[in-house]
Amino acid sequence: MAEPPAKDPYELLSVANAATLAEIKSAYRKQSLKVHPDRNPGNAQAAAQFHELTLAYELLQDPVRRASHDKLQAHHRAKAQRFASLDKKRKTDLVDLEARERAYKLSKESSDRQTSQRGQEVERLKSEAQRMKEALLQSRRNNAPATPPPSVARVPEDAQQTASLESTVRLRWRKKYLPDLDSQARLKELLASLGAVESIVLAPVKADAKSNTALVVFGSIAAAVRAVRASATPNTAFEHISITWAGEPPSRAGKLPTQSDREVEVPPAASVTLEELTLGRLREREAERARLMAELAEQDAST
C-alpha cells in the first residue's frame, strides 16, 4: 500500500476538493518547481517538501485512493460538526470519555509490557539458578578427592541394601492401647530411646481399623536389635507393640526373645511392604532435593 502524505493532499497542492485531474496535474507542476531540490540547493527542507508533494499528487491521481481519502475526510468533518453542535456539558463528557479510553489503552499496553518483562525475568532467574546449581555440582566434583580414604571407602551397593534391610523392623500395635501413636513424629519420639531412626513408613489404614502397622529403618543394626528385644520385654513402653524383623534376622543379632516368650495380641492389619518403604525414602530424598533447589533460587534472587 502506497504511503499517504502527512498533510491533506488538497491543501498541499492548493486545489479544491472537487478539482479535476487536469487541475491537480497543473497545480503539481507549479508547486514542484518551487520545492524541487535541484532548484533549491540552499533549502534543507526542499527534498522532504518535494516528497510530500509527490505523495499528495499520486494519491489524488488514483481514483480509488482519492475516494477513500474523501470518504474519511467527510467522516471527520461530520464528527467535528456534531461535536460543535453539542452543548458544553456533553462536550465535556465526550472529552472525558475519550481521555479515559486513551488512558485505558495506554494502561493496558503498559500492563502487557510489564507481564512480558516479568515472564522474561522469571525465565532468567530459572536459567541462572540452573547455572548456579551446575557450577556448584562441578565445584564439588572438582574438590572431591581422587580416591576416598580407607575409613570412608565406598560400600558396595548390595552391601548397603543388606545393611538397610537388616536394620528394618515391622511394628504392629492395637489402637485401643496406643490411640495417640498415629503419626511418624510420635513413632520417632517413642523409638528415640532405642537409637537413631532413618525413616518411618506408616501403612494406610481405615478409620475403623483396630490396629496400625509401620516399617521403621534404624540407623544401625544394634538399634533394631534393641527394638526387637524391647518388644519382648514386659513392663516397658513397648509392651503393647509387636516388633519383628522386616526380613531375615541379622546374623549379628544373636539369640533374641521370641514371640512365644510374650504374646502380644494384634489382629491382622494393613502391612507396609519393602517396596512402600523404598518409595517413602525416595520421596524424602526428592523433597530434600527440591528444598536445595529452592534455596539456590532464593540465593539467586537476593543477589
DODRENPA-183801 format. One record per residue (C-alpha): residue in one letter; x, y, z. Coordinates in nm, 2 decimals, always signed. Layout:
N
{"A", {X, Y, Z}},
...
END
This chain:
303
{"M", {+0.00, +0.00, +0.00}},
{"A", {+0.14, +0.34, -0.10}},
{"E", {+0.25, +0.58, +0.17}},
{"P", {+0.00, +0.87, +0.24}},
{"P", {+0.12, +1.23, +0.28}},
{"A", {+0.15, +1.37, +0.63}},
{"K", {-0.08, +1.66, +0.54}},
{"D", {-0.41, +1.69, +0.35}},
{"P", {-0.32, +1.64, -0.02}},
{"Y", {-0.57, +1.91, -0.14}},
{"E", {-0.40, +2.16, +0.09}},
{"L", {-0.05, +2.07, -0.02}},
{"L", {-0.14, +2.12, -0.39}},
{"S", {-0.36, +2.42, -0.31}},
{"V", {-0.66, +2.28, -0.50}},
{"A", {-1.03, +2.24, -0.41}},
{"N", {-1.17, +1.91, -0.32}},
{"A", {-1.37, +1.90, -0.64}},
{"A", {-1.06, +1.97, -0.86}},
{"T", {-1.03, +1.78, -1.19}},
{"L", {-0.73, +1.56, -1.28}},
{"A", {-0.61, +1.83, -1.51}},
{"E", {-0.62, +2.09, -1.24}},
{"I", {-0.44, +1.87, -1.00}},
{"K", {-0.17, +1.79, -1.25}},
{"S", {-0.12, +2.16, -1.33}},
{"A", {-0.11, +2.25, -0.96}},
{"Y", {+0.15, +1.98, -0.90}},
{"R", {+0.38, +2.11, -1.18}},
{"K", {+0.37, +2.47, -1.04}},
{"Q", {+0.42, +2.36, -0.67}},
{"S", {+0.70, +2.11, -0.76}},
{"L", {+0.90, +2.38, -0.93}},
{"K", {+0.90, +2.58, -0.61}},
{"V", {+1.03, +2.30, -0.39}},
{"H", {+1.24, +2.08, -0.62}},
{"P", {+1.58, +2.01, -0.46}},
{"D", {+1.77, +2.08, -0.78}},
{"R", {+1.61, +2.43, -0.79}},
{"N", {+1.66, +2.50, -0.42}},
{"P", {+2.01, +2.38, -0.32}},
{"G", {+2.01, +2.61, -0.02}},
{"N", {+1.68, +2.48, +0.12}},
{"A", {+1.74, +2.19, +0.36}},
{"Q", {+1.37, +2.10, +0.37}},
{"A", {+1.33, +2.10, -0.01}},
{"A", {+1.37, +1.73, -0.05}},
{"A", {+1.11, +1.65, +0.22}},
{"Q", {+0.87, +1.91, +0.08}},
{"F", {+0.90, +1.77, -0.27}},
{"H", {+0.85, +1.42, -0.14}},
{"E", {+0.53, +1.52, +0.04}},
{"L", {+0.40, +1.70, -0.27}},
{"T", {+0.47, +1.39, -0.48}},
{"L", {+0.28, +1.17, -0.24}},
{"A", {-0.02, +1.41, -0.25}},
{"Y", {-0.02, +1.41, -0.63}},
{"E", {+0.00, +1.03, -0.65}},
{"L", {-0.29, +0.99, -0.41}},
{"L", {-0.52, +1.23, -0.59}},
{"Q", {-0.43, +1.07, -0.93}},
{"D", {-0.55, +0.73, -0.80}},
{"P", {-0.94, +0.73, -0.81}},
{"V", {-0.97, +0.45, -0.55}},
{"R", {-0.73, +0.61, -0.30}},
{"R", {-0.88, +0.96, -0.36}},
{"A", {-1.24, +0.83, -0.30}},
{"S", {-1.12, +0.65, +0.02}},
{"H", {-0.95, +0.97, +0.14}},
{"D", {-1.25, +1.19, +0.06}},
{"K", {-1.48, +0.95, +0.25}},
{"L", {-1.25, +0.96, +0.56}},
{"Q", {-1.23, +1.34, +0.55}},
{"A", {-1.61, +1.36, +0.52}},
{"H", {-1.64, +1.14, +0.83}},
{"H", {-1.41, +1.37, +1.02}},
{"R", {-1.59, +1.68, +0.91}},
{"A", {-1.93, +1.53, +1.01}},
{"K", {-1.79, +1.43, +1.35}},
{"A", {-1.65, +1.78, +1.40}},
{"Q", {-1.98, +1.93, +1.31}},
{"R", {-2.17, +1.70, +1.55}},
{"F", {-1.92, +1.80, +1.83}},
{"A", {-1.97, +2.17, +1.76}},
{"S", {-2.34, +2.13, +1.79}},
{"L", {-2.32, +1.97, +2.14}},
{"D", {-2.38, +2.17, +2.45}},
{"K", {-2.10, +2.25, +2.69}},
{"K", {-2.17, +1.97, +2.93}},
{"R", {-2.19, +1.70, +2.66}},
{"K", {-1.87, +1.83, +2.51}},
{"T", {-1.70, +1.79, +2.85}},
{"D", {-1.84, +1.44, +2.89}},
{"L", {-1.73, +1.34, +2.55}},
{"V", {-1.38, +1.48, +2.60}},
{"D", {-1.36, +1.29, +2.94}},
{"L", {-1.47, +0.97, +2.78}},
{"E", {-1.22, +0.99, +2.50}},
{"A", {-0.95, +1.07, +2.76}},
{"R", {-1.04, +0.77, +2.97}},
{"E", {-1.03, +0.55, +2.66}},
{"R", {-0.69, +0.67, +2.57}},
{"A", {-0.57, +0.62, +2.93}},
{"Y", {-0.71, +0.27, +2.94}},
{"K", {-0.53, +0.18, +2.62}},
{"L", {-0.20, +0.32, +2.75}},
{"S", {-0.25, +0.14, +3.08}},
{"K", {-0.33, -0.19, +2.90}},
{"E", {-0.02, -0.16, +2.68}},
{"S", {+0.19, -0.08, +2.99}},
{"S", {+0.04, -0.39, +3.18}},
{"D", {+0.12, -0.61, +2.88}},
{"R", {+0.48, -0.49, +2.87}},
{"Q", {+0.52, -0.55, +3.25}},
{"T", {+0.37, -0.90, +3.22}},
{"S", {+0.61, -0.98, +2.94}},
{"Q", {+0.90, -0.84, +3.14}},
{"R", {+0.80, -1.04, +3.44}},
{"G", {+0.79, -1.36, +3.23}},
{"Q", {+1.14, -1.28, +3.09}},
{"E", {+1.27, -1.22, +3.44}},
{"V", {+1.13, -1.55, +3.57}},
{"E", {+1.30, -1.73, +3.28}},
{"R", {+1.62, -1.55, +3.35}},
{"L", {+1.61, -1.65, +3.72}},
{"K", {+1.54, -2.01, +3.63}},
{"S", {+1.83, -2.02, +3.39}},
{"E", {+2.06, -1.85, +3.65}},
{"A", {+1.95, -2.10, +3.92}},
{"Q", {+2.03, -2.39, +3.69}},
{"R", {+2.36, -2.24, +3.60}},
{"M", {+2.45, -2.19, +3.97}},
{"K", {+2.34, -2.55, +4.05}},
{"E", {+2.56, -2.69, +3.77}},
{"A", {+2.85, -2.47, +3.89}},
{"L", {+2.81, -2.59, +4.25}},
{"L", {+2.80, -2.96, +4.14}},
{"Q", {+3.10, -2.91, +3.92}},
{"S", {+3.29, -2.74, +4.21}},
{"R", {+3.20, -3.03, +4.44}},
{"R", {+3.33, -3.28, +4.17}},
{"N", {+3.65, -3.08, +4.13}},
{"N", {+3.71, -3.07, +4.50}},
{"A", {+3.63, -3.43, +4.57}},
{"P", {+3.94, -3.65, +4.65}},
{"A", {+4.05, -3.87, +4.37}},
{"T", {+4.03, -4.18, +4.59}},
{"P", {+3.84, -4.19, +4.91}},
{"P", {+4.04, -4.27, +5.23}},
{"P", {+4.01, -4.62, +5.37}},
{"S", {+3.79, -4.51, +5.66}},
{"V", {+3.53, -4.38, +5.42}},
{"A", {+3.57, -4.64, +5.14}},
{"R", {+3.27, -4.69, +4.92}},
{"V", {+3.04, -4.97, +5.04}},
{"P", {+2.91, -5.19, +4.76}},
{"E", {+2.55, -5.12, +4.68}},
{"D", {+2.44, -5.47, +4.76}},
{"A", {+2.61, -5.45, +5.10}},
{"Q", {+2.43, -5.12, +5.16}},
{"Q", {+2.09, -5.27, +5.08}},
{"T", {+2.16, -5.57, +5.30}},
{"A", {+2.26, -5.34, +5.59}},
{"S", {+1.95, -5.13, +5.54}},
{"L", {+1.72, -5.44, +5.54}},
{"E", {+1.89, -5.58, +5.85}},
{"S", {+1.82, -5.26, +6.04}},
{"T", {+1.45, -5.26, +5.93}},
{"V", {+1.18, -5.38, +6.16}},
{"R", {+0.80, -5.41, +6.14}},
{"L", {+0.58, -5.26, +6.41}},
{"R", {+0.22, -5.36, +6.49}},
{"W", {+0.00, -5.23, +6.77}},
{"R", {-0.36, -5.22, +6.87}},
{"K", {-0.51, -4.87, +6.85}},
{"K", {-0.71, -4.92, +7.17}},
{"Y", {-0.39, -4.95, +7.37}},
{"L", {-0.20, -4.67, +7.19}},
{"P", {-0.46, -4.44, +7.04}},
{"D", {-0.21, -4.14, +7.01}},
{"L", {+0.05, -4.34, +6.82}},
{"D", {-0.08, -4.23, +6.48}},
{"S", {+0.20, -4.04, +6.31}},
{"Q", {+0.56, -4.06, +6.21}},
{"A", {+0.66, -3.79, +6.46}},
{"R", {+0.51, -3.98, +6.75}},
{"L", {+0.66, -4.31, +6.65}},
{"K", {+1.00, -4.14, +6.61}},
{"E", {+0.97, -3.98, +6.95}},
{"L", {+0.88, -4.32, +7.11}},
{"L", {+1.17, -4.50, +6.94}},
{"A", {+1.43, -4.24, +7.00}},
{"S", {+1.54, -4.41, +7.32}},
{"L", {+1.65, -4.72, +7.12}},
{"G", {+1.87, -4.54, +6.86}},
{"A", {+1.86, -4.31, +6.56}},
{"V", {+1.57, -4.36, +6.32}},
{"E", {+1.64, -4.31, +5.95}},
{"S", {+1.28, -4.34, +5.81}},
{"I", {+0.93, -4.45, +5.90}},
{"V", {+0.65, -4.56, +5.67}},
{"L", {+0.30, -4.59, +5.82}},
{"A", {+0.06, -4.83, +5.64}},
{"P", {-0.26, -4.67, +5.52}},
{"V", {-0.54, -4.79, +5.74}},
{"K", {-0.92, -4.73, +5.75}},
{"A", {-1.06, -4.52, +6.03}},
{"D", {-1.24, -4.82, +6.18}},
{"A", {-0.93, -5.04, +6.17}},
{"K", {-0.83, -5.19, +6.50}},
{"S", {-0.46, -5.18, +6.46}},
{"N", {-0.18, -5.00, +6.28}},
{"T", {+0.14, -5.12, +6.11}},
{"A", {+0.46, -4.95, +6.02}},
{"L", {+0.81, -5.02, +5.88}},
{"V", {+1.10, -4.85, +6.06}},
{"V", {+1.46, -4.82, +5.94}},
{"F", {+1.70, -4.76, +6.22}},
{"G", {+2.04, -4.60, +6.17}},
{"S", {+2.22, -4.92, +6.30}},
{"I", {+2.15, -5.29, +6.34}},
{"A", {+2.22, -5.25, +6.71}},
{"A", {+1.92, -5.01, +6.75}},
{"A", {+1.70, -5.25, +6.55}},
{"V", {+1.81, -5.54, +6.78}},
{"R", {+1.72, -5.33, +7.09}},
{"A", {+1.38, -5.26, +6.94}},
{"V", {+1.30, -5.63, +6.89}},
{"R", {+1.42, -5.71, +7.24}},
{"A", {+1.23, -5.43, +7.39}},
{"S", {+0.91, -5.56, +7.23}},
{"A", {+0.97, -5.90, +7.40}},
{"T", {+1.03, -5.74, +7.74}},
{"P", {+0.73, -5.69, +7.97}},
{"N", {+0.65, -5.37, +8.16}},
{"T", {+0.81, -5.13, +7.91}},
{"A", {+0.69, -4.86, +7.69}},
{"F", {+0.68, -5.12, +7.41}},
{"E", {+0.47, -5.39, +7.58}},
{"H", {+0.17, -5.33, +7.36}},
{"I", {+0.38, -5.32, +7.04}},
{"S", {+0.48, -5.62, +6.84}},
{"I", {+0.82, -5.55, +6.68}},
{"T", {+0.96, -5.81, +6.44}},
{"W", {+1.22, -5.82, +6.17}},
{"A", {+1.11, -5.70, +5.83}},
{"G", {+1.33, -5.96, +5.66}},
{"E", {+1.57, -6.23, +5.79}},
{"P", {+1.71, -6.15, +6.14}},
{"P", {+2.07, -6.02, +6.10}},
{"S", {+2.35, -6.28, +6.17}},
{"R", {+2.50, -6.04, +6.43}},
{"A", {+2.18, -6.01, +6.63}},
{"G", {+2.25, -6.32, +6.85}},
{"K", {+1.97, -6.51, +7.02}},
{"L", {+1.66, -6.29, +7.06}},
{"P", {+1.35, -6.34, +7.27}},
{"T", {+1.07, -6.50, +7.06}},
{"Q", {+0.71, -6.41, +7.04}},
{"S", {+0.63, -6.72, +7.24}},
{"D", {+0.81, -6.56, +7.54}},
{"R", {+0.54, -6.29, +7.54}},
{"E", {+0.23, -6.30, +7.33}},
{"V", {+0.11, -5.96, +7.20}},
{"E", {-0.24, -5.97, +7.08}},
{"V", {-0.25, -5.80, +6.74}},
{"P", {-0.52, -5.87, +6.48}},
{"P", {-0.43, -5.87, +6.11}},
{"A", {-0.37, -5.52, +5.98}},
{"A", {-0.26, -5.35, +5.66}},
{"S", {+0.11, -5.41, +5.62}},
{"V", {+0.39, -5.20, +5.48}},
{"T", {+0.59, -5.37, +5.21}},
{"L", {+0.96, -5.31, +5.15}},
{"E", {+0.86, -5.15, +4.82}},
{"E", {+0.65, -4.89, +5.00}},
{"L", {+0.94, -4.83, +5.24}},
{"T", {+1.17, -4.77, +4.94}},
{"L", {+0.92, -4.54, +4.78}},
{"G", {+0.89, -4.35, +5.10}},
{"R", {+1.26, -4.30, +5.13}},
{"L", {+1.28, -4.19, +4.76}},
{"R", {+1.01, -3.93, +4.83}},
{"E", {+1.21, -3.80, +5.13}},
{"R", {+1.52, -3.76, +4.91}},
{"E", {+1.31, -3.59, +4.64}},
{"A", {+1.18, -3.34, +4.90}},
{"E", {+1.53, -3.27, +5.01}},
{"R", {+1.64, -3.21, +4.65}},
{"A", {+1.35, -2.97, +4.60}},
{"R", {+1.44, -2.78, +4.92}},
{"L", {+1.80, -2.74, +4.80}},
{"M", {+1.68, -2.61, +4.46}},
{"A", {+1.45, -2.36, +4.64}},
{"E", {+1.75, -2.24, +4.85}},
{"L", {+1.96, -2.19, +4.53}},
{"A", {+1.67, -1.99, +4.37}},
{"E", {+1.64, -1.78, +4.68}},
{"Q", {+2.01, -1.71, +4.69}},
{"D", {+2.00, -1.61, +4.32}},
{"A", {+1.71, -1.37, +4.38}},
{"S", {+1.88, -1.20, +4.67}},
{"T", {+2.20, -1.13, +4.47}},
END
